[in-house]
Amino acid sequence: MAEVHRILLFGSQITTGGAQRVLLDQADWFQSRGFAVSAVFYYDKDGLLPDWRRRYPFPITVLSVYRKGEGIRNSAALPAAIGRFRRLLREFHPDVLETFTHDANILGMVGAAGLGVPVRVAAHHGQFARLGRGKKTLHRLIVNGPLTSVCVCVSERARNQAISEGIRADKLVVIENGVRPIRPDAAARASLRSALGVRGKLILTVGRLVPEKAQELLIDAMAAPPLSGLNEDLTLAIAGEGPRRAFLTERIRERDVSDRCALLGNRDDVPALLNAADLFVLCSRTEGMPIAMMEAMSLGLPVIGTDLEGIRALIGEDAGRIVPVDDADGLAEAIRRTVSDADEAMKMGVRAAERIRGAFTLETSLTRYLGLFRELRSGKEDG
């Protein structure tokens, strides 16, 4: 039987995001188990490459240079970047190529064409709405065709959405994301809360500052009557960066909650922030299987999320609270109920931790990935 020895993981950009976190966690897990691993990105959007190279034990390569605001000039570097990618593939000779975003699916599968990579695994996180018509068509052709072995979806919702967009059902496999459970650290919690100036309860959300994450709803909730009149000292911390920073800054000013809301920017210490928090909230308009929420639940935090399939799959019946999408008042009421009942919040957190540690660990997820890689590798040799 053919075995898997070498795995190349390809992402479109180096930035703080869920897809990047999944890629790095996978690379670290496979490396620690003796596989030869290489992580490759098209460009470094946030200037994190030096830090990532210091932090992780596997090689990380960037194919091209990203210059903010240059638009089409960045695209002009594409042929050279693909050429470099093909040289890397020839040198590394992977048994498996795995790609992590729709852009990476397109660039990675085209770049690997004709090079004899036995297993080529694409990913779908349920964000087709962000693709233009031309890119959507190209992506469908690449995933449905011989360049791609299978496409992994992070939830049944993502699979159903892919089918509705014309992806062949026989090309789709569902493997949920997983996380390493976070352990509470009382001393680190006290230290970070002091550094953040938190006196009462800390509400945390994590995500890029983009319309899909809808952080303005949390700001509105902080100003809504269920919370504005609450006899609780609440602080909202928004971790992440993106094009809506100015918009959210103005929203905080307009709602007169500057003393209770903080934009933290990009953070590389999300587990530490979760350890310092009392409640985790996601008010997104679209999500796959949100890594930050999974980590929050693993720690035993009570969580609140919008009514999206990926979030519902995590929370289940009683491991958190679900609110409608785009409902600031409903969000405020859910927060009020949670912070006002410490006993129920603690029980909710216990149920959340049990749920993640029972079904959504990194070990569970990546054992399934490895089984898929081996099955495809063996089938390729047999065929």
Secondary structure, DSSP 8 states (H G I E B T S, - for coil): -----EEEEEEEEESSSHHHHHHHHHHHHHHHTT-EEEEEEEEESSS-HHHHHHH-SS-EEE-S---TT-THHHHHTHHHHHHHHHHHHHHH--SEEEE-SHHHHHHHHHHTTTS--SEEEEEE-S-GGGS-HHHHHHHHHHHHSTT-SEEEESSHHHHHHHHHTT--GGGEEE----B------HHHHHHHHHHHT--SEEEEEES-SSGGG-HHHHHHHHHSHHHHT-SS-EEEEEEB-STTHHHHHHHHHHTT-TTTEEEEES-S-HHHHHHH-SEEEE--SS-SS-HHHHHHHHHT--EEEES-HHHHHHHTTTSSEEE-TT-HHHHHHHHHHHHH-HHHHHHHHHHHHHHHHHH-BHHHHHHHHHHHHHHHHHHHHH-
